[in-house]
Amino acid sequence: MDKVLSVTRWEFMRNFKWKQELIGYFLMLLIYAAIFAVQMWSQSSTQKTVSLAVISQVRD
């Protein structure tokens, strides 16, 4: 069992890259911030009131 844990740890440490993880997290936060900014901009730029006129009744 000790050999299995040793190999597992070695494989993890060989394939896990801190730099790639940090870049991935940074890009994820950047994308979330961009989505949030677009939503806020979209909400602030839309018309607040809508005028609606009914011309005639709909008949079945």
mmCIF file of the N, C-alpha and C atoms, coordinates in Angstrom:
data_MODEL
# 
_entry.id   MODEL 
# 
loop_
_atom_site.group_PDB 
_atom_site.id 
_atom_site.type_symbol 
_atom_site.label_atom_id 
_atom_site.label_alt_id 
_atom_site.label_comp_id 
_atom_site.label_asym_id 
_atom_site.label_entity_id 
_atom_site.label_seq_id 
_atom_site.pdbx_PDB_ins_code 
_atom_site.Cartn_x 
_atom_site.Cartn_y 
_atom_site.Cartn_z 
_atom_site.occupancy 
_atom_site.B_iso_or_equiv 
_atom_site.pdbx_formal_charge 
_atom_site.auth_seq_id 
_atom_site.auth_comp_id 
_atom_site.auth_asym_id 
_atom_site.auth_atom_id 
_atom_site.pdbx_PDB_model_num 
ATOM 1   N N  . MET A 1 1  ? 0.828   -1.199 0.000   1.00 0.00 ? 1  MET A N  1 
ATOM 2   C CA . MET A 1 1  ? 0.000   0.000  0.000   1.00 0.00 ? 1  MET A CA 1 
ATOM 3   C C  . MET A 1 1  ? 0.871   1.260  0.000   1.00 0.00 ? 1  MET A C  1 
ATOM 4   N N  . ASP A 1 2  ? 2.009   1.162  0.672   1.00 0.00 ? 2  ASP A N  1 
ATOM 5   C CA . ASP A 1 2  ? 2.905   2.312  0.738   1.00 0.00 ? 2  ASP A CA 1 
ATOM 6   C C  . ASP A 1 2  ? 3.456   2.657  -0.645  1.00 0.00 ? 2  ASP A C  1 
ATOM 7   N N  . LYS A 1 3  ? 3.703   1.633  -1.457  1.00 0.00 ? 3  LYS A N  1 
ATOM 8   C CA . LYS A 1 3  ? 4.209   1.869  -2.814  1.00 0.00 ? 3  LYS A CA 1 
ATOM 9   C C  . LYS A 1 3  ? 3.151   2.542  -3.684  1.00 0.00 ? 3  LYS A C  1 
ATOM 10  N N  . VAL A 1 4  ? 1.894   2.143  -3.492  1.00 0.00 ? 4  VAL A N  1 
ATOM 11  C CA . VAL A 1 4  ? 0.797   2.750  -4.266  1.00 0.00 ? 4  VAL A CA 1 
ATOM 12  C C  . VAL A 1 4  ? 0.684   4.234  -3.933  1.00 0.00 ? 4  VAL A C  1 
ATOM 13  N N  . LEU A 1 5  ? 0.743   4.567  -2.656  1.00 0.00 ? 5  LEU A N  1 
ATOM 14  C CA . LEU A 1 5  ? 0.665   5.973  -2.258  1.00 0.00 ? 5  LEU A CA 1 
ATOM 15  C C  . LEU A 1 5  ? 1.866   6.766  -2.760  1.00 0.00 ? 5  LEU A C  1 
ATOM 16  N N  . SER A 1 6  ? 3.019   6.131  -2.753  1.00 0.00 ? 6  SER A N  1 
ATOM 17  C CA . SER A 1 6  ? 4.221   6.797  -3.243  1.00 0.00 ? 6  SER A CA 1 
ATOM 18  C C  . SER A 1 6  ? 4.120   7.091  -4.739  1.00 0.00 ? 6  SER A C  1 
ATOM 19  N N  . VAL A 1 7  ? 3.665   6.130  -5.511  1.00 0.00 ? 7  VAL A N  1 
ATOM 20  C CA . VAL A 1 7  ? 3.497   6.328  -6.958  1.00 0.00 ? 7  VAL A CA 1 
ATOM 21  C C  . VAL A 1 7  ? 2.409   7.352  -7.231  1.00 0.00 ? 7  VAL A C  1 
ATOM 22  N N  . THR A 1 8  ? 1.320   7.289  -6.478  1.00 0.00 ? 8  THR A N  1 
ATOM 23  C CA . THR A 1 8  ? 0.228   8.250  -6.650  1.00 0.00 ? 8  THR A CA 1 
ATOM 24  C C  . THR A 1 8  ? 0.707   9.671  -6.377  1.00 0.00 ? 8  THR A C  1 
ATOM 25  N N  . ARG A 1 9  ? 1.455   9.845  -5.304  1.00 0.00 ? 9  ARG A N  1 
ATOM 26  C CA . ARG A 1 9  ? 1.985   11.173 -4.968  1.00 0.00 ? 9  ARG A CA 1 
ATOM 27  C C  . ARG A 1 9  ? 2.942   11.662 -6.057  1.00 0.00 ? 9  ARG A C  1 
ATOM 28  N N  . TRP A 1 10 ? 3.810   10.758 -6.550  1.00 0.00 ? 10 TRP A N  1 
ATOM 29  C CA . TRP A 1 10 ? 4.777   11.135 -7.578  1.00 0.00 ? 10 TRP A CA 1 
ATOM 30  C C  . TRP A 1 10 ? 4.067   11.550 -8.865  1.00 0.00 ? 10 TRP A C  1 
ATOM 31  N N  . GLU A 1 11 ? 3.039   10.802 -9.266  1.00 0.00 ? 11 GLU A N  1 
ATOM 32  C CA . GLU A 1 11 ? 2.280   11.134 -10.480 1.00 0.00 ? 11 GLU A CA 1 
ATOM 33  C C  . GLU A 1 11 ? 1.559   12.471 -10.326 1.00 0.00 ? 11 GLU A C  1 
ATOM 34  N N  . PHE A 1 12 ? 0.976   12.685 -9.155  1.00 0.00 ? 12 PHE A N  1 
ATOM 35  C CA . PHE A 1 12 ? 0.272   13.945 -8.935  1.00 0.00 ? 12 PHE A CA 1 
ATOM 36  C C  . PHE A 1 12 ? 1.237   15.125 -8.999  1.00 0.00 ? 12 PHE A C  1 
ATOM 37  N N  . MET A 1 13 ? 2.352   15.024 -8.317  1.00 0.00 ? 13 MET A N  1 
ATOM 38  C CA . MET A 1 13 ? 3.317   16.117 -8.299  1.00 0.00 ? 13 MET A CA 1 
ATOM 39  C C  . MET A 1 13 ? 3.955   16.344 -9.662  1.00 0.00 ? 13 MET A C  1 
ATOM 40  N N  . ARG A 1 14 ? 4.053   15.293 -10.464 1.00 0.00 ? 14 ARG A N  1 
ATOM 41  C CA . ARG A 1 14 ? 4.619   15.444 -11.808 1.00 0.00 ? 14 ARG A CA 1 
ATOM 42  C C  . ARG A 1 14 ? 3.658   16.165 -12.742 1.00 0.00 ? 14 ARG A C  1 
ATOM 43  N N  . ASN A 1 15 ? 2.358   15.890 -12.602 1.00 0.00 ? 15 ASN A N  1 
ATOM 44  C CA . ASN A 1 15 ? 1.367   16.444 -13.529 1.00 0.00 ? 15 ASN A CA 1 
ATOM 45  C C  . ASN A 1 15 ? 0.729   17.736 -13.039 1.00 0.00 ? 15 ASN A C  1 
ATOM 46  N N  . PHE A 1 16 ? 0.803   18.030 -11.773 1.00 0.00 ? 16 PHE A N  1 
ATOM 47  C CA . PHE A 1 16 ? 0.169   19.228 -11.215 1.00 0.00 ? 16 PHE A CA 1 
ATOM 48  C C  . PHE A 1 16 ? 1.127   20.400 -11.349 1.00 0.00 ? 16 PHE A C  1 
ATOM 49  N N  . LYS A 1 17 ? 0.686   21.448 -12.028 1.00 0.00 ? 17 LYS A N  1 
ATOM 50  C CA . LYS A 1 17 ? 1.529   22.620 -12.264 1.00 0.00 ? 17 LYS A CA 1 
ATOM 51  C C  . LYS A 1 17 ? 0.872   23.836 -11.622 1.00 0.00 ? 17 LYS A C  1 
ATOM 52  N N  . TRP A 1 18 ? 1.546   24.421 -10.641 1.00 0.00 ? 18 TRP A N  1 
ATOM 53  C CA . TRP A 1 18 ? 0.999   25.579 -9.930  1.00 0.00 ? 18 TRP A CA 1 
ATOM 54  C C  . TRP A 1 18 ? 0.768   26.753 -10.867 1.00 0.00 ? 18 TRP A C  1 
ATOM 55  N N  . LYS A 1 19 ? 1.689   26.982 -11.769 1.00 0.00 ? 19 LYS A N  1 
ATOM 56  C CA . LYS A 1 19 ? 1.567   28.120 -12.684 1.00 0.00 ? 19 LYS A CA 1 
ATOM 57  C C  . LYS A 1 19 ? 0.311   27.987 -13.555 1.00 0.00 ? 19 LYS A C  1 
ATOM 58  N N  . GLN A 1 20 ? 0.066   26.803 -14.079 1.00 0.00 ? 20 GLN A N  1 
ATOM 59  C CA . GLN A 1 20 ? -1.120  26.582 -14.902 1.00 0.00 ? 20 GLN A CA 1 
ATOM 60  C C  . GLN A 1 20 ? -2.397  26.748 -14.086 1.00 0.00 ? 20 GLN A C  1 
ATOM 61  N N  . GLU A 1 21 ? -2.390  26.268 -12.850 1.00 0.00 ? 21 GLU A N  1 
ATOM 62  C CA . GLU A 1 21 ? -3.562  26.418 -11.983 1.00 0.00 ? 21 GLU A CA 1 
ATOM 63  C C  . GLU A 1 21 ? -3.863  27.886 -11.717 1.00 0.00 ? 21 GLU A C  1 
ATOM 64  N N  . LEU A 1 22 ? -2.841  28.659 -11.383 1.00 0.00 ? 22 LEU A N  1 
ATOM 65  C CA . LEU A 1 22 ? -3.043  30.076 -11.092 1.00 0.00 ? 22 LEU A CA 1 
ATOM 66  C C  . LEU A 1 22 ? -3.509  30.843 -12.324 1.00 0.00 ? 22 LEU A C  1 
ATOM 67  N N  . ILE A 1 23 ? -2.950  30.527 -13.478 1.00 0.00 ? 23 ILE A N  1 
ATOM 68  C CA . ILE A 1 23 ? -3.397  31.178 -14.716 1.00 0.00 ? 23 ILE A CA 1 
ATOM 69  C C  . ILE A 1 23 ? -4.848  30.808 -15.001 1.00 0.00 ? 23 ILE A C  1 
ATOM 70  N N  . GLY A 1 24 ? -5.214  29.553 -14.784 1.00 0.00 ? 24 GLY A N  1 
ATOM 71  C CA . GLY A 1 24 ? -6.599  29.116 -15.002 1.00 0.00 ? 24 GLY A CA 1 
ATOM 72  C C  . GLY A 1 24 ? -7.570  29.833 -14.086 1.00 0.00 ? 24 GLY A C  1 
ATOM 73  N N  . TYR A 1 25 ? -7.219  29.960 -12.796 1.00 0.00 ? 25 TYR A N  1 
ATOM 74  C CA . TYR A 1 25 ? -8.088  30.668 -11.856 1.00 0.00 ? 25 TYR A CA 1 
ATOM 75  C C  . TYR A 1 25 ? -8.209  32.143 -12.223 1.00 0.00 ? 25 TYR A C  1 
ATOM 76  N N  . PHE A 1 26 ? -7.104  32.747 -12.636 1.00 0.00 ? 26 PHE A N  1 
ATOM 77  C CA . PHE A 1 26 ? -7.139  34.154 -13.027 1.00 0.00 ? 26 PHE A CA 1 
ATOM 78  C C  . PHE A 1 26 ? -8.038  34.363 -14.248 1.00 0.00 ? 26 PHE A C  1 
ATOM 79  N N  . LEU A 1 27 ? -7.913  33.492 -15.232 1.00 0.00 ? 27 LEU A N  1 
ATOM 80  C CA . LEU A 1 27 ? -8.764  33.607 -16.421 1.00 0.00 ? 27 LEU A CA 1 
ATOM 81  C C  . LEU A 1 27 ? -10.235 33.380 -16.073 1.00 0.00 ? 27 LEU A C  1 
ATOM 82  N N  . MET A 1 28 ? -10.504 32.446 -15.181 1.00 0.00 ? 28 MET A N  1 
ATOM 83  C CA . MET A 1 28 ? -11.879 32.186 -14.770 1.00 0.00 ? 28 MET A CA 1 
ATOM 84  C C  . MET A 1 28 ? -12.474 33.423 -14.090 1.00 0.00 ? 28 MET A C  1 
ATOM 85  N N  . LEU A 1 29 ? -11.711 34.041 -13.189 1.00 0.00 ? 29 LEU A N  1 
ATOM 86  C CA . LEU A 1 29 ? -12.189 35.259 -12.530 1.00 0.00 ? 29 LEU A CA 1 
ATOM 87  C C  . LEU A 1 29 ? -12.381 36.394 -13.526 1.00 0.00 ? 29 LEU A C  1 
ATOM 88  N N  . LEU A 1 30 ? -11.500 36.493 -14.500 1.00 0.00 ? 30 LEU A N  1 
ATOM 89  C CA . LEU A 1 30 ? -11.621 37.523 -15.534 1.00 0.00 ? 30 LEU A CA 1 
ATOM 90  C C  . LEU A 1 30 ? -12.885 37.326 -16.370 1.00 0.00 ? 30 LEU A C  1 
ATOM 91  N N  . ILE A 1 31 ? -13.188 36.094 -16.714 1.00 0.00 ? 31 ILE A N  1 
ATOM 92  C CA . ILE A 1 31 ? -14.400 35.801 -17.487 1.00 0.00 ? 31 ILE A CA 1 
ATOM 93  C C  . ILE A 1 31 ? -15.645 36.100 -16.663 1.00 0.00 ? 31 ILE A C  1 
ATOM 94  N N  . TYR A 1 32 ? -15.652 35.702 -15.377 1.00 0.00 ? 32 TYR A N  1 
ATOM 95  C CA . TYR A 1 32 ? -16.793 36.008 -14.511 1.00 0.00 ? 32 TYR A CA 1 
ATOM 96  C C  . TYR A 1 32 ? -16.996 37.512 -14.382 1.00 0.00 ? 32 TYR A C  1 
ATOM 97  N N  . ALA A 1 33 ? -15.909 38.257 -14.234 1.00 0.00 ? 33 ALA A N  1 
ATOM 98  C CA . ALA A 1 33 ? -16.004 39.712 -14.123 1.00 0.00 ? 33 ALA A CA 1 
ATOM 99  C C  . ALA A 1 33 ? -16.552 40.317 -15.412 1.00 0.00 ? 33 ALA A C  1 
ATOM 100 N N  . ALA A 1 34 ? -16.135 39.808 -16.557 1.00 0.00 ? 34 ALA A N  1 
ATOM 101 C CA . ALA A 1 34 ? -16.634 40.312 -17.830 1.00 0.00 ? 34 ALA A CA 1 
ATOM 102 C C  . ALA A 1 34 ? -18.123 40.022 -17.988 1.00 0.00 ? 34 ALA A C  1 
ATOM 103 N N  . ILE A 1 35 ? -18.559 38.837 -17.607 1.00 0.00 ? 35 ILE A N  1 
ATOM 104 C CA . ILE A 1 35 ? -19.987 38.495 -17.684 1.00 0.00 ? 35 ILE A CA 1 
ATOM 105 C C  . ILE A 1 35 ? -20.793 39.407 -16.766 1.00 0.00 ? 35 ILE A C  1 
ATOM 106 N N  . PHE A 1 36 ? -20.303 39.619 -15.553 1.00 0.00 ? 36 PHE A N  1 
ATOM 107 C CA . PHE A 1 36 ? -20.986 40.502 -14.606 1.00 0.00 ? 36 PHE A CA 1 
ATOM 108 C C  . PHE A 1 36 ? -21.056 41.931 -15.145 1.00 0.00 ? 36 PHE A C  1 
ATOM 109 N N  . ALA A 1 37 ? -19.968 42.420 -15.730 1.00 0.00 ? 37 ALA A N  1 
ATOM 110 C CA . ALA A 1 37 ? -19.947 43.779 -16.275 1.00 0.00 ? 37 ALA A CA 1 
ATOM 111 C C  . ALA A 1 37 ? -20.926 43.924 -17.435 1.00 0.00 ? 37 ALA A C  1 
ATOM 112 N N  . VAL A 1 38 ? -21.001 42.922 -18.298 1.00 0.00 ? 38 VAL A N  1 
ATOM 113 C CA . VAL A 1 38 ? -21.937 42.979 -19.427 1.00 0.00 ? 38 VAL A CA 1 
ATOM 114 C C  . VAL A 1 38 ? -23.372 42.968 -18.922 1.00 0.00 ? 38 VAL A C  1 
ATOM 115 N N  . GLN A 1 39 ? -23.666 42.177 -17.901 1.00 0.00 ? 39 GLN A N  1 
ATOM 116 C CA . GLN A 1 39 ? -25.018 42.147 -17.342 1.00 0.00 ? 39 GLN A CA 1 
ATOM 117 C C  . GLN A 1 39 ? -25.384 43.491 -16.728 1.00 0.00 ? 39 GLN A C  1 
ATOM 118 N N  . MET A 1 40 ? -24.464 44.083 -15.987 1.00 0.00 ? 40 MET A N  1 
ATOM 119 C CA . MET A 1 40 ? -24.741 45.382 -15.375 1.00 0.00 ? 40 MET A CA 1 
ATOM 120 C C  . MET A 1 40 ? -24.931 46.452 -16.444 1.00 0.00 ? 40 MET A C  1 
ATOM 121 N N  . TRP A 1 41 ? -24.102 46.427 -17.476 1.00 0.00 ? 41 TRP A N  1 
ATOM 122 C CA . TRP A 1 41 ? -24.230 47.395 -18.560 1.00 0.00 ? 41 TRP A CA 1 
ATOM 123 C C  . TRP A 1 41 ? -25.547 47.196 -19.299 1.00 0.00 ? 41 TRP A C  1 
ATOM 124 N N  . SER A 1 42 ? -25.936 45.954 -19.519 1.00 0.00 ? 42 SER A N  1 
ATOM 125 C CA . SER A 1 42 ? -27.179 45.657 -20.221 1.00 0.00 ? 42 SER A CA 1 
ATOM 126 C C  . SER A 1 42 ? -28.391 46.133 -19.416 1.00 0.00 ? 42 SER A C  1 
ATOM 127 N N  . GLN A 1 43 ? -28.370 45.931 -18.108 1.00 0.00 ? 43 GLN A N  1 
ATOM 128 C CA . GLN A 1 43 ? -29.484 46.364 -17.274 1.00 0.00 ? 43 GLN A CA 1 
ATOM 129 C C  . GLN A 1 43 ? -29.579 47.876 -17.196 1.00 0.00 ? 43 GLN A C  1 
ATOM 130 N N  . SER A 1 44 ? -28.453 48.554 -17.192 1.00 0.00 ? 44 SER A N  1 
ATOM 131 C CA . SER A 1 44 ? -28.491 50.012 -17.069 1.00 0.00 ? 44 SER A CA 1 
ATOM 132 C C  . SER A 1 44 ? -28.826 50.695 -18.393 1.00 0.00 ? 44 SER A C  1 
ATOM 133 N N  . SER A 1 45 ? -28.620 50.004 -19.506 1.00 0.00 ? 45 SER A N  1 
ATOM 134 C CA . SER A 1 45 ? -28.861 50.649 -20.789 1.00 0.00 ? 45 SER A CA 1 
ATOM 135 C C  . SER A 1 45 ? -30.221 50.304 -21.391 1.00 0.00 ? 45 SER A C  1 
ATOM 136 N N  . THR A 1 46 ? -30.998 49.439 -20.754 1.00 0.00 ? 46 THR A N  1 
ATOM 137 C CA . THR A 1 46 ? -32.306 49.095 -21.296 1.00 0.00 ? 46 THR A CA 1 
ATOM 138 C C  . THR A 1 46 ? -33.336 50.129 -20.865 1.00 0.00 ? 46 THR A C  1 
ATOM 139 N N  . GLN A 1 47 ? -34.408 50.201 -21.614 1.00 0.00 ? 47 GLN A N  1 
ATOM 140 C CA . GLN A 1 47 ? -35.480 51.145 -21.322 1.00 0.00 ? 47 GLN A CA 1 
ATOM 141 C C  . GLN A 1 47 ? -36.214 50.693 -20.065 1.00 0.00 ? 47 GLN A C  1 
ATOM 142 N N  . LYS A 1 48 ? -36.493 51.623 -19.170 1.00 0.00 ? 48 LYS A N  1 
ATOM 143 C CA . LYS A 1 48 ? -37.125 51.281 -17.893 1.00 0.00 ? 48 LYS A CA 1 
ATOM 144 C C  . LYS A 1 48 ? -38.646 51.131 -18.013 1.00 0.00 ? 48 LYS A C  1 
ATOM 145 N N  . THR A 1 49 ? -39.293 51.945 -18.821 1.00 0.00 ? 49 THR A N  1 
ATOM 146 C CA . THR A 1 49 ? -40.751 51.862 -18.975 1.00 0.00 ? 49 THR A CA 1 
ATOM 147 C C  . THR A 1 49 ? -41.082 51.506 -20.423 1.00 0.00 ? 49 THR A C  1 
ATOM 148 N N  . VAL A 1 50 ? -42.166 50.790 -20.570 1.00 0.00 ? 50 VAL A N  1 
ATOM 149 C CA . VAL A 1 50 ? -42.606 50.370 -21.890 1.00 0.00 ? 50 VAL A CA 1 
ATOM 150 C C  . VAL A 1 50 ? -44.022 50.878 -22.094 1.00 0.00 ? 50 VAL A C  1 
ATOM 151 N N  . SER A 1 51 ? -44.270 51.563 -23.197 1.00 0.00 ? 51 SER A N  1 
ATOM 152 C CA . SER A 1 51 ? -45.618 52.014 -23.548 1.00 0.00 ? 51 SER A CA 1 
ATOM 153 C C  . SER A 1 51 ? -46.264 50.947 -24.423 1.00 0.00 ? 51 SER A C  1 
ATOM 154 N N  . LEU A 1 52 ? -47.489 50.568 -24.069 1.00 0.00 ? 52 LEU A N  1 
ATOM 155 C CA . LEU A 1 52 ? -48.168 49.506 -24.787 1.00 0.00 ? 52 LEU A CA 1 
ATOM 156 C C  . LEU A 1 52 ? -49.555 50.000 -25.174 1.00 0.00 ? 52 LEU A C  1 
ATOM 157 N N  . ALA A 1 53 ? -49.907 49.792 -26.436 1.00 0.00 ? 53 ALA A N  1 
ATOM 158 C CA . ALA A 1 53 ? -51.227 50.183 -26.913 1.00 0.00 ? 53 ALA A CA 1 
ATOM 159 C C  . ALA A 1 53 ? -51.922 48.960 -27.498 1.00 0.00 ? 53 ALA A C  1 
ATOM 160 N N  . VAL A 1 54 ? -53.208 48.788 -27.128 1.00 0.00 ? 54 VAL A N  1 
ATOM 161 C CA . VAL A 1 54 ? -53.997 47.689 -27.670 1.00 0.00 ? 54 VAL A CA 1 
ATOM 162 C C  . VAL A 1 54 ? -54.866 48.260 -28.770 1.00 0.00 ? 54 VAL A C  1 
ATOM 163 N N  . ILE A 1 55 ? -54.721 47.745 -29.983 1.00 0.00 ? 55 ILE A N  1 
ATOM 164 C CA . ILE A 1 55 ? -55.447 48.284 -31.124 1.00 0.00 ? 55 ILE A CA 1 
ATOM 165 C C  . ILE A 1 55 ? -56.827 47.647 -31.251 1.00 0.00 ? 55 ILE A C  1 
ATOM 166 N N  . SER A 1 56 ? -56.911 46.368 -31.119 1.00 0.00 ? 56 SER A N  1 
ATOM 167 C CA . SER A 1 56 ? -58.208 45.703 -31.217 1.00 0.00 ? 56 SER A CA 1 
ATOM 168 C C  . SER A 1 56 ? -58.176 44.399 -30.410 1.00 0.00 ? 56 SER A C  1 
ATOM 169 N N  . GLN A 1 57 ? -59.353 43.850 -30.206 1.00 0.00 ? 57 GLN A N  1 
ATOM 170 C CA . GLN A 1 57 ? -59.435 42.602 -29.450 1.00 0.00 ? 57 GLN A CA 1 
ATOM 171 C C  . GLN A 1 57 ? -59.097 41.432 -30.361 1.00 0.00 ? 57 GLN A C  1 
ATOM 172 N N  . VAL A 1 58 ? -58.555 40.384 -29.759 1.00 0.00 ? 58 VAL A N  1 
ATOM 173 C CA . VAL A 1 58 ? -58.251 39.171 -30.519 1.00 0.00 ? 58 VAL A CA 1 
ATOM 174 C C  . VAL A 1 58 ? -59.460 38.262 -30.419 1.00 0.00 ? 58 VAL A C  1 
ATOM 175 N N  . ARG A 1 59 ? -59.950 37.768 -31.556 1.00 0.00 ? 59 ARG A N  1 
ATOM 176 C CA . ARG A 1 59 ? -61.119 36.898 -31.567 1.00 0.00 ? 59 ARG A CA 1 
ATOM 177 C C  . ARG A 1 59 ? -60.698 35.483 -31.967 1.00 0.00 ? 59 ARG A C  1 
ATOM 178 N N  . ASP A 1 60 ? -61.315 34.522 -31.326 1.00 0.00 ? 60 ASP A N  1 
ATOM 179 C CA . ASP A 1 60 ? -61.005 33.112 -31.633 1.00 0.00 ? 60 ASP A CA 1 
ATOM 180 C C  . ASP A 1 60 ? -61.805 32.621 -32.791 1.00 0.00 ? 60 ASP A C  1 
# 
